[in-house]
Amino acid sequence: MKLPGLSSGEQEPMWEINITPLTDVFLVLLIIFMVTTPLIMTAGVKIKMPKTKALPSLTERDVIIAVTSAGRYFVNSTEVSKDRLSDYLKDLKLAGKLVVVQADKTLTHGTVVEVLDIAKGAGAEKLAIATEPVREPAPAGAR
């Protein structure tokens, strides 16, 4: 179809919208959300942990089991019933991953040991207990 007013050497205007740049933007946004969502989700469970000076360093591969003072269990911010915890952890294939237990400091020692035992039975080889860092007071005269 030739538009009126165009000479034989002129090209017709392009009527389609180029969606390649739009697709590029969407892919970049998707990657950003995929990377940041696990980091945001782990911060959602509020737990009062005991304090210590030595802290393990965590990576994205690590599995975090959080137990609240109300007895609710979360694996990487996904709530899991205590009865399903073992099966859920087995599905995650824990071999080679660090499993960190974040337990509220008001829980009994037995509860923490029970969670560690469930994780070990599900195939965890490396276990750790999460704590909060101890804030040392600033020396007198320092600001």
Buried (B, 14 or more C-beta within 10 A) or exposed (E): EEEEEEEEEEEEEEEEEEEEEEEEEEEEEEEEEEEEEEEEBBEEBEBEBEEEEEEEEBEEEBBBBBBBEEEBBBBBBEEBEBEEBBEBBEEBEBEEBBBBBBBBEEBEEEBBEBBBEBBBEBBBEBBBBBBBEEEEEEEEEEE
